[in-house]
Amino acid sequence: MNSQFSIDAELLELLVCPDCRSRLALAYESAELMCTNGTCALIYPVLNGVPVLLTDEARKA
Ligand SMILES: [Zn+2]
């Protein structure tokens, strides 16, 4: 359980991958945001409930 991991659904609608502009999906298990583009597949960290949408901070799935 990660009680700090909570992102508003409406906010999530607005978020896109900064690399490929695809939608992002929540990865609850790891508390991260995952790019839905299978080719890009970058995973972004969420720090204290704030998505860090920087390709420098992202990792490859
Ligand atoms: Zn992407």
N, CA, C, O and the ligand as a Tripos MOL2 file, in Angstrom:
@<TRIPOS>MOLECULE
protein
  245   243    62     0     0
PROTEIN
NO_CHARGES

@<TRIPOS>ATOM
      1 N           0.8350   -1.2080    0.0000 N.3       1 MET1
      2 CA          0.0000    0.0000    0.0000 C.3       1 MET1
      3 C           0.8700    1.2590    0.0000 C.2       1 MET1
      4 O           1.8430    1.3620    0.7470 O.2       1 MET1
      5 N           0.5070    2.1790   -0.8280 N.am      2 ASN2
      6 CA          1.1990    3.4630   -0.8420 C.3       2 ASN2
      7 C           0.1300    4.5460   -0.7800 C.2       2 ASN2
      8 O          -0.4550    4.9140   -1.7980 O.2       2 ASN2
      9 N          -0.1150    5.0440    0.4050 N.am      3 SER3
     10 CA         -1.1950    6.0060    0.6060 C.3       3 SER3
     11 C          -0.9260    7.3420   -0.0840 C.2       3 SER3
     12 O          -1.8390    8.1410   -0.2920 O.2       3 SER3
     13 N           0.3440    7.5730   -0.4360 N.am      4 GLN4
     14 CA          0.6730    8.8360   -1.0920 C.3       4 GLN4
     15 C           0.3720    8.7800   -2.5900 C.2       4 GLN4
     16 O           0.3620    9.8040   -3.2730 O.2       4 GLN4
     17 N           0.1280    7.5650   -3.0870 N.am      5 PHE5
     18 CA         -0.0730    7.4330   -4.5180 C.3       5 PHE5
     19 C          -1.5450    7.6010   -4.8640 C.2       5 PHE5
     20 O          -2.3260    6.6520   -4.8020 O.2       5 PHE5
     21 N          -1.8990    8.7970   -5.2190 N.am      6 SER6
     22 CA         -3.2670    9.0960   -5.6050 C.3       6 SER6
     23 C          -3.2380   10.2220   -6.6180 C.2       6 SER6
     24 O          -2.7990   11.3350   -6.3260 O.2       6 SER6
     25 N          -3.7110    9.9140   -7.8120 N.am      7 ILE7
     26 CA         -3.7390   10.9370   -8.8500 C.3       7 ILE7
     27 C          -5.1710   11.0970   -9.3260 C.2       7 ILE7
     28 O          -5.8480   10.1210   -9.6500 O.2       7 ILE7
     29 N          -5.6120   12.3160   -9.3610 N.am      8 ASP8
     30 CA         -6.9670   12.6170   -9.7900 C.3       8 ASP8
     31 C          -7.2090   12.1030  -11.2070 C.2       8 ASP8
     32 O          -6.3750   12.2930  -12.0920 O.2       8 ASP8
     33 N          -8.3490   11.4530  -11.4180 N.am      9 ALA9
     34 CA         -8.6570   10.8770  -12.7200 C.3       9 ALA9
     35 C          -8.6800   11.9450  -13.8130 C.2       9 ALA9
     36 O          -8.2620   11.6930  -14.9430 O.2       9 ALA9
     37 N          -9.1670   13.1280  -13.4740 N.am     10 GLU10
     38 CA         -9.2270   14.2070  -14.4710 C.3      10 GLU10
     39 C          -7.8330   14.7050  -14.8130 C.2      10 GLU10
     40 O          -7.5530   15.0820  -15.9510 O.2      10 GLU10
     41 N          -6.9540   14.7020  -13.7980 N.am     11 LEU11
     42 CA         -5.5690   15.0960  -14.0500 C.3      11 LEU11
     43 C          -4.9080   14.0730  -14.9640 C.2      11 LEU11
     44 O          -4.1910   14.4290  -15.8990 O.2      11 LEU11
     45 N          -5.1570   12.8110  -14.6840 N.am     12 LEU12
     46 CA         -4.5620   11.7460  -15.4900 C.3      12 LEU12
     47 C          -4.9720   11.8700  -16.9560 C.2      12 LEU12
     48 O          -4.1870   11.5790  -17.8580 O.2      12 LEU12
     49 N          -6.2200   12.3100  -17.1830 N.am     13 GLU13
     50 CA         -6.7150   12.5060  -18.5540 C.3      13 GLU13
     51 C          -5.8540   13.5140  -19.3170 C.2      13 GLU13
     52 O          -5.7000   13.4180  -20.5350 O.2      13 GLU13
     53 N          -5.3010   14.4730  -18.5890 N.am     14 LEU14
     54 CA         -4.5550   15.5600  -19.2200 C.3      14 LEU14
     55 C          -3.0790   15.2170  -19.4220 C.2      14 LEU14
     56 O          -2.3840   15.8520  -20.2160 O.2      14 LEU14
     57 N          -2.6200   14.2150  -18.6980 N.am     15 LEU15
     58 CA         -1.2010   13.9060  -18.7550 C.3      15 LEU15
     59 C          -0.8500   13.0940  -19.9920 C.2      15 LEU15
     60 O          -1.5540   12.1480  -20.3460 O.2      15 LEU15
     61 N           0.2300   13.4650  -20.6370 N.am     16 VAL16
     62 CA          0.7380   12.6950  -21.7740 C.3      16 VAL16
     63 C           2.2340   12.4860  -21.5900 C.2      16 VAL16
     64 O           2.9100   13.2380  -20.8880 O.2      16 VAL16
     65 N           2.7140   11.4670  -22.2250 N.am     17 CYS17
     66 CA          4.1430   11.1890  -22.2120 C.3      17 CYS17
     67 C           4.8740   12.3460  -22.9050 C.2      17 CYS17
     68 O           4.5370   12.6880  -24.0390 O.2      17 CYS17
     69 N           5.8590   12.9500  -22.2490 N.am     18 PRO18
     70 CA          6.5800   14.0690  -22.8710 C.3      18 PRO18
     71 C           7.4240   13.6310  -24.0610 C.2      18 PRO18
     72 O           7.8470   14.4610  -24.8650 O.2      18 PRO18
     73 N           7.6640   12.3640  -24.1700 N.am     19 ASP19
     74 CA          8.5000   11.8610  -25.2580 C.3      19 ASP19
     75 C           7.6910   11.6100  -26.5230 C.2      19 ASP19
     76 O           8.0990   12.0160  -27.6110 O.2      19 ASP19
     77 N           6.5310   10.9330  -26.3860 N.am     20 CYS20
     78 CA          5.7760   10.5280  -27.5800 C.3      20 CYS20
     79 C           4.3490   11.0730  -27.5820 C.2      20 CYS20
     80 O           3.6090   10.8390  -28.5380 O.2      20 CYS20
     81 N           3.9510   11.7830  -26.5470 N.am     21 ARG21
     82 CA          2.6270   12.4110  -26.4320 C.3      21 ARG21
     83 C           1.4840   11.4000  -26.3170 C.2      21 ARG21
     84 O           0.3300   11.7500  -26.5680 O.2      21 ARG21
     85 N           1.7800   10.1780  -25.9500 N.am     22 SER22
     86 CA          0.7320    9.1790  -25.7420 C.3      22 SER22
     87 C           0.1660    9.3270  -24.3340 C.2      22 SER22
     88 O           0.7610    9.9700  -23.4690 O.2      22 SER22
     89 N          -1.0040    8.7120  -24.1270 N.am     23 ARG23
     90 CA         -1.6290    8.7300  -22.8050 C.3      23 ARG23
     91 C          -0.7860    7.9310  -21.8180 C.2      23 ARG23
     92 O          -0.0150    7.0460  -22.1880 O.2      23 ARG23
     93 N          -0.9660    8.2840  -20.5430 N.am     24 LEU24
     94 CA         -0.2600    7.5650  -19.4870 C.3      24 LEU24
     95 C          -1.2520    6.7510  -18.6810 C.2      24 LEU24
     96 O          -2.4150    7.1330  -18.5530 O.2      24 LEU24
     97 N          -0.8070    5.6530  -18.1460 N.am     25 ALA25
     98 CA         -1.6430    4.7950  -17.3220 C.3      25 ALA25
     99 C          -0.9910    4.6200  -15.9570 C.2      25 ALA25
    100 O           0.2340    4.6210  -15.8350 O.2      25 ALA25
    101 N          -1.8220    4.4690  -14.9380 N.am     26 LEU26
    102 CA         -1.3070    4.2520  -13.5940 C.3      26 LEU26
    103 C          -0.8090    2.8250  -13.4390 C.2      26 LEU26
    104 O          -1.4630    1.8720  -13.8630 O.2      26 LEU26
    105 N           0.3430    2.6970  -12.8330 N.am     27 ALA27
    106 CA          0.8480    1.3750  -12.4510 C.3      27 ALA27
    107 C           0.7910    1.3440  -10.9260 C.2      27 ALA27
    108 O           1.7230    1.7720  -10.2450 O.2      27 ALA27
    109 N          -0.3230    0.8270  -10.4060 N.am     28 TYR28
    110 CA         -0.5640    0.8880   -8.9620 C.3      28 TYR28
    111 C           0.4800    0.1420   -8.1390 C.2      28 TYR28
    112 O           0.9090    0.6110   -7.0850 O.2      28 TYR28
    113 N           0.8830   -1.0280   -8.6350 N.am     29 GLU29
    114 CA          1.8130   -1.8650   -7.8700 C.3      29 GLU29
    115 C           3.1120   -1.1170   -7.5660 C.2      29 GLU29
    116 O           3.6450   -1.1790   -6.4580 O.2      29 GLU29
    117 N           3.6030   -0.4110   -8.5830 N.am     30 SER30
    118 CA          4.8930    0.2490   -8.4320 C.3      30 SER30
    119 C           4.7570    1.7500   -8.1900 C.2      30 SER30
    120 O           5.7580    2.4480   -8.0280 O.2      30 SER30
    121 N           3.5030    2.2500   -8.1640 N.am     31 ALA31
    122 CA          3.2670    3.6800   -7.9460 C.3      31 ALA31
    123 C           4.0110    4.5370   -8.9610 C.2      31 ALA31
    124 O           4.7610    5.4480   -8.6080 O.2      31 ALA31
    125 N           3.7820    4.2190  -10.2340 N.am     32 GLU32
    126 CA          4.4320    4.9560  -11.3050 C.3      32 GLU32
    127 C           3.4190    5.2380  -12.4030 C.2      32 GLU32
    128 O           2.2990    4.7290  -12.3720 O.2      32 GLU32
    129 N           3.8170    6.0490  -13.3700 N.am     33 LEU33
    130 CA          2.9920    6.3100  -14.5410 C.3      33 LEU33
    131 C           3.6830    5.6840  -15.7490 C.2      33 LEU33
    132 O           4.8720    5.8860  -15.9980 O.2      33 LEU33
    133 N           2.8930    4.9260  -16.4750 N.am     34 MET34
    134 CA          3.4300    4.1430  -17.5750 C.3      34 MET34
    135 C           2.9060    4.6940  -18.8940 C.2      34 MET34
    136 O           1.7060    4.9320  -19.0280 O.2      34 MET34
    137 N           3.7800    4.8990  -19.8600 N.am     35 CYS35
    138 CA          3.3750    5.3190  -21.1920 C.3      35 CYS35
    139 C           2.6240    4.1680  -21.8540 C.2      35 CYS35
    140 O           3.0710    3.0220  -21.8170 O.2      35 CYS35
    141 N           1.4620    4.4870  -22.4680 N.am     36 THR36
    142 CA          0.6430    3.4310  -23.0820 C.3      36 THR36
    143 C           1.1300    3.0640  -24.4860 C.2      36 THR36
    144 O           0.6210    2.1230  -25.0940 O.2      36 THR36
    145 N           2.1040    3.8000  -24.9950 N.am     37 ASN37
    146 CA          2.6860    3.4900  -26.2950 C.3      37 ASN37
    147 C           3.7200    2.3740  -26.1110 C.2      37 ASN37
    148 O           4.7720    2.5860  -25.5080 O.2      37 ASN37
    149 N           3.4110    1.1880  -26.6360 N.am     38 GLY38
    150 CA          4.2730    0.0310  -26.4410 C.3      38 GLY38
    151 C           5.6860    0.2150  -26.9780 C.2      38 GLY38
    152 O           6.6220   -0.4090  -26.4800 O.2      38 GLY38
    153 N           5.8500    1.0570  -27.9810 N.am     39 THR39
    154 CA          7.1690    1.2900  -28.5570 C.3      39 THR39
    155 C           8.0080    2.2010  -27.6650 C.2      39 THR39
    156 O           9.2140    2.0080  -27.5100 O.2      39 THR39
    157 N           7.3450    3.1930  -27.0850 N.am     40 CYS40
    158 CA          8.0040    4.1380  -26.1820 C.3      40 CYS40
    159 C           8.2150    3.4780  -24.8240 C.2      40 CYS40
    160 O           9.3430    3.3230  -24.3560 O.2      40 CYS40
    161 N           7.0820    3.0880  -24.1930 N.am     41 ALA41
    162 CA          7.0890    2.3110  -22.9470 C.3      41 ALA41
    163 C           7.9520    2.8900  -21.8300 C.2      41 ALA41
    164 O           8.5760    2.1460  -21.0740 O.2      41 ALA41
    165 N           7.9860    4.2050  -21.7280 N.am     42 LEU42
    166 CA          8.7300    4.8110  -20.6320 C.3      42 LEU42
    167 C           7.8740    4.7910  -19.3690 C.2      42 LEU42
    168 O           6.6480    4.8660  -19.4390 O.2      42 LEU42
    169 N           8.5260    4.6900  -18.2250 N.am     43 ILE43
    170 CA          7.8340    4.6740  -16.9480 C.3      43 ILE43
    171 C           8.3470    5.8380  -16.1130 C.2      43 ILE43
    172 O           9.5460    5.9870  -15.8780 O.2      43 ILE43
    173 N           7.3870    6.6660  -15.6660 N.am     44 TYR44
    174 CA          7.7360    7.8810  -14.9420 C.3      44 TYR44
    175 C           7.4430    7.7280  -13.4550 C.2      44 TYR44
    176 O           6.4210    7.1540  -13.0790 O.2      44 TYR44
    177 N           8.3190    8.2310  -12.6200 N.am     45 PRO45
    178 CA          8.0840    8.1410  -11.1780 C.3      45 PRO45
    179 C           7.0280    9.1450  -10.7170 C.2      45 PRO45
    180 O           6.7840   10.1570  -11.3750 O.2      45 PRO45
    181 N           6.4130    8.8470   -9.5820 N.am     46 VAL46
    182 CA          5.4780    9.7700   -8.9450 C.3      46 VAL46
    183 C           6.0220   10.0350   -7.5480 C.2      46 VAL46
    184 O           6.0980    9.1300   -6.7170 O.2      46 VAL46
    185 N           6.3980   11.2800   -7.3000 N.am     47 LEU47
    186 CA          6.9830   11.6330   -6.0150 C.3      47 LEU47
    187 C           5.9950   12.4420   -5.1980 C.2      47 LEU47
    188 O           5.5940   13.5370   -5.5930 O.2      47 LEU47
    189 N           5.6010   11.8910   -4.0440 N.am     48 ASN48
    190 CA          4.6330   12.5640   -3.1670 C.3      48 ASN48
    191 C           3.3750   12.9720   -3.9190 C.2      48 ASN48
    192 O           2.8350   14.0570   -3.6990 O.2      48 ASN48
    193 N           2.9080   12.0920   -4.8110 N.am     49 GLY49
    194 CA          1.6750   12.3500   -5.5410 C.3      49 GLY49
    195 C           1.8440   13.2420   -6.7510 C.2      49 GLY49
    196 O           0.8700   13.5420   -7.4420 O.2      49 GLY49
    197 N           3.0690   13.6710   -7.0170 N.am     50 VAL50
    198 CA          3.3180   14.5540   -8.1600 C.3      50 VAL50
    199 C           4.0420   13.7760   -9.2570 C.2      50 VAL50
    200 O           5.1640   13.3130   -9.0530 O.2      50 VAL50
    201 N           3.4030   13.6320  -10.4190 N.am     51 PRO51
    202 CA          4.0550   12.9260  -11.5180 C.3      51 PRO51
    203 C           5.2950   13.6870  -11.9930 C.2      51 PRO51
    204 O           5.2470   14.8990  -12.2020 O.2      51 PRO51
    205 N           6.3850   12.9730  -12.1570 N.am     52 VAL52
    206 CA          7.6290   13.5790  -12.6560 C.3      52 VAL52
    207 C           7.7590   13.1930  -14.1210 C.2      52 VAL52
    208 O           8.3350   12.1590  -14.4610 O.2      52 VAL52
    209 N           7.2050   14.0540  -14.9900 N.am     53 LEU53
    210 CA          7.1800   13.7280  -16.4180 C.3      53 LEU53
    211 C           8.3920   14.2960  -17.1370 C.2      53 LEU53
    212 O           8.2920   15.1920  -17.9760 O.2      53 LEU53
    213 N           9.5290   13.7440  -16.7790 N.am     54 LEU54
    214 CA         10.7870   14.1340  -17.3900 C.3      54 LEU54
    215 C          11.4380   12.8840  -17.9570 C.2      54 LEU54
    216 O          11.5900   11.8830  -17.2560 O.2      54 LEU54
    217 N          11.8260   12.9400  -19.2350 N.am     55 THR55
    218 CA         12.4310   11.7520  -19.8290 C.3      55 THR55
    219 C          13.7360   11.3920  -19.1370 C.2      55 THR55
    220 O          14.1360   10.2280  -19.1370 O.2      55 THR55
    221 N          14.4000   12.3740  -18.5490 N.am     56 ASP56
    222 CA         15.6420   12.0980  -17.8230 C.3      56 ASP56
    223 C          15.3950   11.2540  -16.5830 C.2      56 ASP56
    224 O          16.2730   10.5150  -16.1390 O.2      56 ASP56
    225 N          14.1770   11.3700  -16.0180 N.am     57 GLU57
    226 CA         13.8400   10.6420  -14.7880 C.3      57 GLU57
    227 C          13.1370    9.3240  -15.0880 C.2      57 GLU57
    228 O          12.9570    8.4940  -14.1960 O.2      57 GLU57
    229 N          12.7420    9.1330  -16.3360 N.am     58 ALA58
    230 CA         11.9760    7.9480  -16.6930 C.3      58 ALA58
    231 C          12.8940    6.7440  -16.8860 C.2      58 ALA58
    232 O          14.0960    6.8670  -17.1190 O.2      58 ALA58
    233 N          12.2630    5.5710  -16.7760 N.am     59 ARG59
    234 CA         13.0180    4.3530  -17.0700 C.3      59 ARG59
    235 C          12.2380    3.5680  -18.1260 C.2      59 ARG59
    236 O          11.0420    3.7790  -18.3240 O.2      59 ARG59
    237 N          12.9290    2.6800  -18.7800 N.am     60 LYS60
    238 CA         12.2990    1.8480  -19.8070 C.3      60 LYS60
    239 C          11.5840    0.6800  -19.1540 C.2      60 LYS60
    240 O          12.0920    0.0840  -18.2040 O.2      60 LYS60
    241 N          10.3920    0.3510  -19.6710 N.am     61 ALA61
    242 CA          9.6320   -0.7740  -19.1160 C.3      61 ALA61
    243 C          10.3680   -2.0780  -19.4130 C.2      61 ALA61
    244 O           9.9000   -3.1510  -19.0330 O.2      61 ALA61
    245 ZN          5.8260    7.6070  -24.4260 Zn       62 ZN62
@<TRIPOS>BOND
     1     1     2 1
     2     2     3 1
     3     3     4 2
     4     3     5 am
     5     5     6 1
     6     6     7 1
     7     7     8 2
     8     7     9 am
     9     9    10 1
    10    10    11 1
    11    11    12 2
    12    11    13 am
    13    13    14 1
    14    14    15 1
    15    15    16 2
    16    15    17 am
    17    17    18 1
    18    18    19 1
    19    19    20 2
    20    19    21 am
    21    21    22 1
    22    22    23 1
    23    23    24 2
    24    23    25 am
    25    25    26 1
    26    26    27 1
    27    27    28 2
    28    27    29 am
    29    29    30 1
    30    30    31 1
    31    31    32 2
    32    31    33 am
    33    33    34 1
    34    34    35 1
    35    35    36 2
    36    35    37 am
    37    37    38 1
    38    38    39 1
    39    39    40 2
    40    39    41 am
    41    41    42 1
    42    42    43 1
    43    43    44 2
    44    43    45 am
    45    45    46 1
    46    46    47 1
    47    47    48 2
    48    47    49 am
    49    49    50 1
    50    50    51 1
    51    51    52 2
    52    51    53 am
    53    53    54 1
    54    54    55 1
    55    55    56 2
    56    55    57 am
    57    57    58 1
    58    58    59 1
    59    59    60 2
    60    59    61 am
    61    61    62 1
    62    62    63 1
    63    63    64 2
    64    63    65 am
    65    65    66 1
    66    66    67 1
    67    67    68 2
    68    67    69 am
    69    69    70 1
    70    70    71 1
    71    71    72 2
    72    71    73 am
    73    73    74 1
    74    74    75 1
    75    75    76 2
    76    75    77 am
    77    77    78 1
    78    78    79 1
    79    79    80 2
    80    79    81 am
    81    81    82 1
    82    82    83 1
    83    83    84 2
    84    83    85 am
    85    85    86 1
    86    86    87 1
    87    87    88 2
    88    87    89 am
    89    89    90 1
    90    90    91 1
    91    91    92 2
    92    91    93 am
    93    93    94 1
    94    94    95 1
    95    95    96 2
    96    95    97 am
    97    97    98 1
    98    98    99 1
    99    99   100 2
   100    99   101 am
   101   101   102 1
   102   102   103 1
   103   103   104 2
   104   103   105 am
   105   105   106 1
   106   106   107 1
   107   107   108 2
   108   107   109 am
   109   109   110 1
   110   110   111 1
   111   111   112 2
   112   111   113 am
   113   113   114 1
   114   114   115 1
   115   115   116 2
   116   115   117 am
   117   117   118 1
   118   118   119 1
   119   119   120 2
   120   119   121 am
   121   121   122 1
   122   122   123 1
   123   123   124 2
   124   123   125 am
   125   125   126 1
   126   126   127 1
   127   127   128 2
   128   127   129 am
   129   129   130 1
   130   130   131 1
   131   131   132 2
   132   131   133 am
   133   133   134 1
   134   134   135 1
   135   135   136 2
   136   135   137 am
   137   137   138 1
   138   138   139 1
   139   139   140 2
   140   139   141 am
   141   141   142 1
   142   142   143 1
   143   143   144 2
   144   143   145 am
   145   145   146 1
   146   146   147 1
   147   147   148 2
   148   147   149 am
   149   149   150 1
   150   150   151 1
   151   151   152 2
   152   151   153 am
   153   153   154 1
   154   154   155 1
   155   155   156 2
   156   155   157 am
   157   157   158 1
   158   158   159 1
   159   159   160 2
   160   159   161 am
   161   161   162 1
   162   162   163 1
   163   163   164 2
   164   163   165 am
   165   165   166 1
   166   166   167 1
   167   167   168 2
   168   167   169 am
   169   169   170 1
   170   170   171 1
   171   171   172 2
   172   171   173 am
   173   173   174 1
   174   174   175 1
   175   175   176 2
   176   175   177 am
   177   177   178 1
   178   178   179 1
   179   179   180 2
   180   179   181 am
   181   181   182 1
   182   182   183 1
   183   183   184 2
   184   183   185 am
   185   185   186 1
   186   186   187 1
   187   187   188 2
   188   187   189 am
   189   189   190 1
   190   190   191 1
   191   191   192 2
   192   191   193 am
   193   193   194 1
   194   194   195 1
   195   195   196 2
   196   195   197 am
   197   197   198 1
   198   198   199 1
   199   199   200 2
   200   199   201 am
   201   201   202 1
   202   202   203 1
   203   203   204 2
   204   203   205 am
   205   205   206 1
   206   206   207 1
   207   207   208 2
   208   207   209 am
   209   209   210 1
   210   210   211 1
   211   211   212 2
   212   211   213 am
   213   213   214 1
   214   214   215 1
   215   215   216 2
   216   215   217 am
   217   217   218 1
   218   218   219 1
   219   219   220 2
   220   219   221 am
   221   221   222 1
   222   222   223 1
   223   223   224 2
   224   223   225 am
   225   225   226 1
   226   226   227 1
   227   227   228 2
   228   227   229 am
   229   229   230 1
   230   230   231 1
   231   231   232 2
   232   231   233 am
   233   233   234 1
   234   234   235 1
   235   235   236 2
   236   235   237 am
   237   237   238 1
   238   238   239 1
   239   239   240 2
   240   239   241 am
   241   241   242 1
   242   242   243 1
   243   243   244 2
@<TRIPOS>SUBSTRUCTURE
     1 MET1         2 RESIDUE 1 A MET
     2 ASN2         6 RESIDUE 1 A ASN
     3 SER3        10 RESIDUE 1 A SER
     4 GLN4        14 RESIDUE 1 A GLN
     5 PHE5        18 RESIDUE 1 A PHE
     6 SER6        22 RESIDUE 1 A SER
     7 ILE7        26 RESIDUE 1 A ILE
     8 ASP8        30 RESIDUE 1 A ASP
     9 ALA9        34 RESIDUE 1 A ALA
    10 GLU10       38 RESIDUE 1 A GLU
    11 LEU11       42 RESIDUE 1 A LEU
    12 LEU12       46 RESIDUE 1 A LEU
    13 GLU13       50 RESIDUE 1 A GLU
    14 LEU14       54 RESIDUE 1 A LEU
    15 LEU15       58 RESIDUE 1 A LEU
    16 VAL16       62 RESIDUE 1 A VAL
    17 CYS17       66 RESIDUE 1 A CYS
    18 PRO18       70 RESIDUE 1 A PRO
    19 ASP19       74 RESIDUE 1 A ASP
    20 CYS20       78 RESIDUE 1 A CYS
    21 ARG21       82 RESIDUE 1 A ARG
    22 SER22       86 RESIDUE 1 A SER
    23 ARG23       90 RESIDUE 1 A ARG
    24 LEU24       94 RESIDUE 1 A LEU
    25 ALA25       98 RESIDUE 1 A ALA
    26 LEU26      102 RESIDUE 1 A LEU
    27 ALA27      106 RESIDUE 1 A ALA
    28 TYR28      110 RESIDUE 1 A TYR
    29 GLU29      114 RESIDUE 1 A GLU
    30 SER30      118 RESIDUE 1 A SER
    31 ALA31      122 RESIDUE 1 A ALA
    32 GLU32      126 RESIDUE 1 A GLU
    33 LEU33      130 RESIDUE 1 A LEU
    34 MET34      134 RESIDUE 1 A MET
    35 CYS35      138 RESIDUE 1 A CYS
    36 THR36      142 RESIDUE 1 A THR
    37 ASN37      146 RESIDUE 1 A ASN
    38 GLY38      150 RESIDUE 1 A GLY
    39 THR39      154 RESIDUE 1 A THR
    40 CYS40      158 RESIDUE 1 A CYS
    41 ALA41      162 RESIDUE 1 A ALA
    42 LEU42      166 RESIDUE 1 A LEU
    43 ILE43      170 RESIDUE 1 A ILE
    44 TYR44      174 RESIDUE 1 A TYR
    45 PRO45      178 RESIDUE 1 A PRO
    46 VAL46      182 RESIDUE 1 A VAL
    47 LEU47      186 RESIDUE 1 A LEU
    48 ASN48      190 RESIDUE 1 A ASN
    49 GLY49      194 RESIDUE 1 A GLY
    50 VAL50      198 RESIDUE 1 A VAL
    51 PRO51      202 RESIDUE 1 A PRO
    52 VAL52      206 RESIDUE 1 A VAL
    53 LEU53      210 RESIDUE 1 A LEU
    54 LEU54      214 RESIDUE 1 A LEU
    55 THR55      218 RESIDUE 1 A THR
    56 ASP56      222 RESIDUE 1 A ASP
    57 GLU57      226 RESIDUE 1 A GLU
    58 ALA58      230 RESIDUE 1 A ALA
    59 ARG59      234 RESIDUE 1 A ARG
    60 LYS60      238 RESIDUE 1 A LYS
    61 ALA61      242 RESIDUE 1 A ALA
    62 ZN62       245 GROUP 0 **** ****
